[in-house]
Amino acid sequence: MSDIIRKIRGTEDILPKDSYRWQFLEGIMTSRAAAYGYKEVRTPVFEQTSLFQRGVGETTDVVQKEMYTFSTKGDDSITLRPEGTAGVARAFLEHGVYNDGLPSKQYYLTTCYRYEKPQAGRQREFHQFGVEIFGTQDPAADAEVICMIDGLFKQLGLDKIRLEINSIGCPECRAAYHARLKEYFEQYIDRLCGDCKGRLERNPMRIIDCKVPDCKEIAKNAPRMLDYLCDECKEHFESVKQYLDTAGVAYEINPSIVRGLDYYTKTVFEFVSDSIGAQGTVCGGGRYDGLIEELGGSHTPSLGCAMGIERLLLLMENSGIEIPKPETADLYIASMGDSARLKAFALAEQARSCGCSAQCDIVGRGLRPQMKYADKIGAKFSMVIGDNEIATGKAEVKNMQTGDKTEVSLENFAGEFSSLMIQRLAENIANM
């Protein structure tokens, strides 16, 4: 065992005994997205490095510290995607998706890659669910995205997540704010961390998002972007709040939310929990009206959000929310002898053809080990086929929960077993 190859640090295997949890979440996410008119998009796992430098921002931690970037044999610089939005925006522009009508609503379930210290709910390879809307500047779109995510959390039973919102304005009103912010932080330049000293020149707003204790303390009394919003940005933010109030979605205004990526403008938001330690943000997003233009397209107001699935699963576990386990096998057909084994194989195929989940022996076990296996996989019904059953054309199907047995015809097996399944379903509904 000491010589086996092991997974790379910062990655995790999703084993068969756990995959149902992921499938459950993904099913709810996709159905909720569909209810709001989103369609799925899938983009390559790697892109040109310049996409993230231009789209995410060269001053961000993601681009400066966390990307997996390497050169190809042709000396092209490519990067494993560190987030989903830039690739989706590139595809929207490259393939002229805007010609299909706006707004364009897209969602994705994808893997992302960032080189950072692995910890609970955060890996170097992680999974995201995200939504993007291209082609609307209306504040109703901002509120709709937030409502969709709020409803998703409520559907999962997560009622202790708070929504925090802010506005970081547009490039015009941010210019004056940046100048004032730079003045403020220059007073404390000796106390700022090395990263924030660099941010002071390139993007002082990023200092507000720093996690270093000294920088966080200094940032508490920094000027607020909300006090520098232009009339248009102020009106947009007020309208977003009105829509959320109308929908009954509770929120808190948090002036410290600036998001970690440069493409954000105006509305930014986070859904936060105190149940998963320091990494409390479960979902983050906002508006990025200049991203498509930055990537070479026409001005296309857009917005979106994303959440880490690992972090969401951790939150559900810490909140005591159990994910329903998948249905077990409907039927296990045990066999005795070569002829019976062939017959069991054929009957299992018949059961599957009418929508049932059926298994039979594919290992070569004796009868007793077969029945132990049927019990282990939680089969609802079992049936034993031997020479006698083949000769008479009949066999007994046993309800593994009650022990009741029902004789069925092997010739009409699929239809008769389907009737048994329907009867069992009706009894379960009656007993609910």
ZADOSE-140863 format. One record per residue (C-alpha): residue number from 1; x, y, z. Coordinates in steps of 0.05 Angstrom, whole numbers. Layout:
BEGIN
    nr       px       py       pz
   NUM        X        Y        Z
...
This chain:
BEGIN
    nr       px       py       pz
     1        0        0        0
     2       59       48       12
     3       74       50      -63
     4        4       68      -88
     5       -5      135     -123
     6      -45      184      -81
     7      -86      244      -98
     8      -53      312     -103
     9      -57      357      -42
    10     -116      405      -47
    11     -159      356      -87
    12     -212      308      -63
    13     -244      244      -90
    14     -320      241      -91
    15     -333      168      -76
    16     -395      129      -97
    17     -421      128      -25
    18     -420      205      -25
    19     -437      224      -96
    20     -512      223      -83
    21     -502      286      -40
    22     -472      323      -99
    23     -525      298     -146
    24     -580      321      -99
    25     -551      392      -96
    26     -538      395     -170
    27     -609      373     -185
    28     -638      428     -142
    29     -591      480     -171
    30     -607      463     -243
    31     -682      459     -232
    32     -681      526     -196
    33     -640      558     -251
    34     -688      530     -303
    35     -747      560     -265
    36     -715      629     -276
    37     -701      616     -350
    38     -628      598     -347
    39     -595      550     -395
    40     -531      511     -383
    41     -464      532     -411
    42     -400      491     -410
    43     -332      522     -423
    44     -261      493     -428
    45     -223      478     -365
    46     -164      520     -390
    47     -163      587     -426
    48     -112      637     -451
    49      -79      670     -391
    50      -95      739     -419
    51     -169      725     -410
    52     -161      725     -334
    53     -110      781     -334
    54     -158      826     -372
    55     -224      799     -344
    56     -208      784     -271
    57     -156      840     -263
    58      -80      840     -258
    59      -82      871     -188
    60     -124      815     -158
    61      -97      761     -112
    62     -127      710     -160
    63      -84      732     -218
    64      -22      751     -178
    65      -18      691     -131
    66      -69      636     -143
    67      -72      617     -217
    68      -45      553     -246
    69      -10      580     -307
    70       38      543     -354
    71       66      545     -424
    72       46      497     -479
    73       95      464     -528
    74       78      521     -575
    75       97      572     -521
    76       25      595     -510
    77        9      615     -438
    78      -53      580     -414
    79      -87      579     -345
    80     -133      531     -311
    81     -196      570     -297
    82     -195      602     -227
    83     -268      623     -233
    84     -326      614     -280
    85     -349      683     -303
    86     -291      703     -349
    87     -296      639     -391
    88     -372      645     -397
    89     -364      718     -418
    90     -311      699     -470
    91     -358      646     -499
    92     -416      695     -500
    93     -374      744     -541
    94     -337      694     -585
    95     -399      657     -608
    96     -444      718     -615
    97     -494      691     -563
    98     -521      762     -558
    99     -554      749     -626
   100     -600      698     -593
   101     -635      753     -556
   102     -621      792     -492
   103     -619      784     -434
   104     -580      719     -441
   105     -587      677     -378
   106     -535      622     -368
   107     -515      576     -311
   108     -457      528     -300
   109     -433      472     -255
   110     -358      471     -262
   111     -290      458     -231
   112     -243      515     -215
   113     -170      516     -195
   114     -132      562     -147
   115      -65      552     -114
   116      -80      568      -41
   117      -75      535       26
   118     -125      477       30
   119     -174      482       89
   120     -245      462      107
   121     -291      481       50
   122     -234      505        6
   123     -191      462      -39
   124     -144      477      -97
   125     -193      441     -143
   126     -263      461     -124
   127     -333      460     -154
   128     -377      519     -168
   129     -449      532     -187
   130     -456      599     -220
   131     -506      641     -259
   132     -494      698     -307
   133     -541      748     -341
   134     -516      787     -401
   135     -550      847     -431
   136     -590      884     -377
   137     -574      944     -333
   138     -642      942     -298
   139     -637      936     -222
   140     -694      884     -225
   141     -642      836     -254
   142     -597      846     -194
   143     -655      831     -147
   144     -677      771     -188
   145     -609      738     -182
   146     -608      750     -108
   147     -679      723      -99
   148     -661      660     -138
   149     -602      645      -91
   150     -641      665      -29
   151     -697      616      -49
   152     -645      562      -63
   153     -618      566        8
   154     -688      566       37
   155     -706      505       -5
   156     -645      469       25
   157     -668      488       95
   158     -611      537      107
   159     -647      592      144
   160     -587      621      183
   161     -552      653      124
   162     -552      728      120
   163     -552      769       57
   164     -503      828       56
   165     -506      879       -1
   166     -467      940      -22
   167     -454      984      -82
   168     -384      998     -106
   169     -407     1048     -158
   170     -383     1057     -229
   171     -315     1078     -256
   172     -336     1151     -257
   173     -356     1157     -184
   174     -303     1108     -161
   175     -247     1154     -186
   176     -262     1207     -133
   177     -271     1153      -81
   178     -204     1120      -98
   179     -169     1187      -90
   180     -201     1198      -21
   181     -187     1126       -1
   182     -114     1132      -21
   183     -108     1195       22
   184     -137     1157       81
   185      -93     1096       77
   186      -29     1136       64
   187      -34     1159      136
   188      -24     1086      158
   189       24     1063      104
   190       75     1039      155
   191       23      991      186
   192       -3      963      120
   193       19      894       98
   194       64      887       37
   195        6      869       -9
   196      -35      928       12
   197       23      976        2
   198       22      953      -71
   199      -54      958      -74
   200      -50     1030      -50
   201      -24     1052     -117
   202      -61     1003     -163
   203     -129      994     -130
   204     -138     1021      -59
   205     -208      992      -53
   206     -177      923      -49
   207     -146      942       19
   208     -216      941       49
   209     -220      867       31
   210     -153      849       64
   211     -155      794      117
   212      -91      816      154
   213     -113      839      224
   214      -77      906      223
   215     -105      923      154
   216     -175      902      175
   217     -171      947      236
   218     -148     1007      195
   219     -201      994      142
   220     -257      998      194
   221     -256     1074      192
   222     -241     1082      119
   223     -287     1126       76
   224     -348     1088       49
   225     -362     1081      -25
   226     -436     1092      -10
   227     -420     1164        7
   228     -388     1176      -61
   229     -440     1144     -107
   230     -462     1186     -167
   231     -536     1198     -175
   232     -544     1141     -225
   233     -509     1090     -180
   234     -547     1115     -119
   235     -614     1108     -155
   236     -595     1038     -180
   237     -577     1014     -110
   238     -642     1043      -80
   239     -682     1007     -134
   240     -648      940     -119
   241     -667      948      -46
   242     -739      965      -65
   243     -744      901     -106
   244     -715      859      -50
   245     -764      892        0
   246     -822      877      -47
   247     -800      803      -51
   248     -793      798       24
   249     -718      784       21
   250     -682      808       84
   251     -613      840       76
   252     -560      880      112
   253     -518      935       81
   254     -444      920       89
   255     -399      976       62
   256     -339      930       68
   257     -360      885       12
   258     -317      901      -49
   259     -309      830      -78
   260     -242      802      -98
   261     -246      811     -173
   262     -236      876     -212
   263     -295      867     -260
   264     -349      884     -209
   265     -389      949     -212
   266     -449      976     -174
   267     -486      921     -137
   268     -444      870     -100
   269     -470      819      -50
   270     -452      760       -7
   271     -492      706       29
   272     -455      693       94
   273     -457      640      148
   274     -424      637      216
   275     -427      561      217
   276     -366      545      174
   277     -309      583      207
   278     -268      638      176
   279     -290      622      105
   280     -362      645      118
   281     -382      669       49
   282     -425      616       16
   283     -443      654      -47
   284     -417      719      -76
   285     -433      760     -136
   286     -454      826     -166
   287     -457      868     -228
   288     -399      873     -279
   289     -422      923     -331
   290     -353      933     -362
   291     -329      861     -369
   292     -353      846     -440
   293     -324      913     -463
   294     -258      896     -429
   295     -256      831     -469
   296     -265      867     -535
   297     -340      870     -543
   298     -392      925     -542
   299     -417      954     -477
   300     -461      899     -447
   301     -486      909     -376
   302     -483      842     -340
   303     -484      809     -272
   304     -479      741     -238
   305     -457      702     -177
   306     -425      636     -158
   307     -422      590      -98
   308     -374      535      -78
   309     -408      468      -73
   310     -357      440      -23
   311     -371      498       23
   312     -446      490       15
   313     -442      416       33
   314     -400      433       94
   315     -452      484      116
   316     -509      435      108
   317     -470      383      149
   318     -455      434      204
   319     -528      455      204
   320     -552      384      215
   321     -588      381      148
   322     -590      310      120
   323     -590      299       46
   324     -638      244       26
   325     -604      180        7
   326     -617      153      -63
   327     -667       99      -78
   328     -640       29      -69
   329     -646      -28     -119
   330     -718      -47     -133
   331     -701     -120     -145
   332     -645     -170     -135
   333     -651     -236     -173
   334     -610     -292     -142
   335     -596     -356     -181
   336     -575     -428     -170
   337     -541     -463     -228
   338     -517     -442     -297
   339     -585     -444     -331
   340     -617     -404     -275
   341     -561     -353     -278
   342     -575     -341     -352
   343     -649     -334     -337
   344     -637     -286     -279
   345     -594     -243     -326
   346     -650     -240     -378
   347     -704     -224     -325
   348     -661     -168     -296
   349     -657     -137     -365
   350     -733     -142     -372
   351     -743     -107     -305
   352     -696      -51     -325
   353     -732      -42     -392
   354     -795      -23     -354
   355     -760       29     -311
   356     -741      -13     -250
   357     -672      -17     -218
   358     -652      -91     -219
   359     -589     -130     -204
   360     -567     -202     -209
   361     -504     -241     -195
   362     -445     -221     -238
   363     -391     -248     -191
   364     -406     -323     -188
   365     -428     -326     -115
   366     -468     -381      -82
   367     -540     -369      -61
   368     -526     -348       11
   369     -474     -295       -8
   370     -521     -270      -62
   371     -577     -259      -11
   372     -528     -225       37
   373     -509     -178      -20
   374     -583     -164      -36
   375     -592     -144       37
   376     -529     -101       36
   377     -551      -60      -24
   378     -620      -51        7
   379     -660      -86      -48
   380     -735      -75      -39
   381     -752     -143      -69
   382     -714     -207      -82
   383     -727     -269     -123
   384     -691     -336     -127
   385     -688     -373     -194
   386     -669     -446     -198
   387     -684     -507     -241
   388     -752     -515     -209
   389     -773     -443     -224
   390     -750     -451     -296
   391     -789     -516     -304
   392     -855     -487     -275
   393     -847     -418     -306
   394     -862     -387     -238
   395     -823     -357     -180
   396     -836     -320     -115
   397     -819     -247     -106
   398     -804     -230      -34
   399     -817     -161       -3
   400     -752     -152       36
   401     -785     -105       85
   402     -847     -144      104
   403     -826     -215       84
   404     -890     -223       42
   405     -883     -266      -20
   406     -920     -261      -86
   407     -919     -312     -142
   408     -904     -284     -211
   409     -901     -314     -281
   410     -832     -314     -313
   411     -864     -306     -381
   412     -899     -242     -362
   413     -848     -222     -310
   414     -837     -149     -329
   415     -911     -131     -326
   416     -926     -169     -262
   417     -865     -141     -225
   418     -883      -71     -248
   419     -952      -81     -217
   420     -919     -102     -151
   421     -877      -39     -151
   422     -938        5     -163
   423     -975      -30     -107
   424     -917      -19      -59
   425     -914       54      -78
   426     -988       63      -65
   427     -981       29        3
   428     -923       75       22
   429     -964      137        2
   430    -1024      112       43
   431     -979      103      104
   432     -948      172      100
